[in-house]
Amino acid sequence: MAKNPLNNKYVAVGQWDASVTNLANNESASCTTGSVFIPEGALITNAYYYVETTFADGNDDSQTLALGFTGSTGAFVAAIAISDASNVWDAGAHATLIESPVLGADAAHDTAVEVKNLRSASFVHVTANSELLLTTADDEAVETGKLTLYVEYVLTGDLS
């Protein structure tokens, strides 16, 4: 049977719900519905997330959260406080560090190829099976918040 050459992109989907999963005390939490892994040899080409319920820690929203995977807990969203003015933990759709241009790498950006190369510099090659994680950094419990993370990847066959 011939392999469909267009069927080579995968999407890992992870969801966290603070009303179900304990998100406190400097911990990395698995997805609420169970562990989700990106396989060894994958090349992560894009990631984005949708916050269904705005996050809150029940106090001053100083709790910091990060989105990533085993070995790189801030790969998608670096640790940032719920109360930060960027509102990355508020309801709605959000981009991540993946597929964002690596700014400052080239001052000119004269061609489409240069811009694409700036974006591809943010891709991540996964060298071991890696679990998607939501990580907290402070000791305040996250009381509310629900998000779904979508991670697009292709399998390179380049295993470590």
Rosetta blueprint (number, residue, H / E / L):
1 M L
2 A L
3 K L
4 N L
5 P L
6 L L
7 N L
8 N L
9 K E
10 Y E
11 V E
12 A E
13 V E
14 G E
15 Q E
16 W E
17 D E
18 A L
19 S L
20 V L
21 T L
22 N L
23 L L
24 A L
25 N L
26 N L
27 E L
28 S E
29 A E
30 S L
31 C L
32 T L
33 T L
34 G L
35 S L
36 V L
37 F E
38 I E
39 P L
40 E L
41 G L
42 A E
43 L E
44 I E
45 T E
46 N E
47 A E
48 Y E
49 Y E
50 Y E
51 V E
52 E E
53 T E
54 T E
55 F E
56 A E
57 D L
58 G L
59 N L
60 D L
61 D L
62 S L
63 Q L
64 T E
65 L E
66 A E
67 L E
68 G E
69 F E
70 T L
71 G L
72 S E
73 T E
74 G E
75 A E
76 F E
77 V E
78 A E
79 A E
80 I E
81 A E
82 I L
83 S L
84 D L
85 A L
86 S L
87 N L
88 V L
89 W L
90 D L
91 A L
92 G E
93 A E
94 H E
95 A E
96 T L
97 L L
98 I L
99 E L
100 S L
101 P L
102 V L
103 L L
104 G L
105 A L
106 D L
107 A L
108 A L
109 H L
110 D L
111 T L
112 A H
113 V H
114 E H
115 V H
116 K H
117 N H
118 L H
119 R H
120 S H
121 A L
122 S L
123 F L
124 V E
125 H E
126 V L
127 T L
128 A L
129 N L
130 S E
131 E E
132 L E
133 L E
134 L E
135 T E
136 T E
137 A L
138 D L
139 D L
140 E L
141 A L
142 V L
143 E L
144 T E
145 G E
146 K E
147 L E
148 T E
149 L E
150 Y E
151 V E
152 E E
153 Y E
154 V E
155 L E
156 T L
157 G L
158 D L
159 L L
160 S L
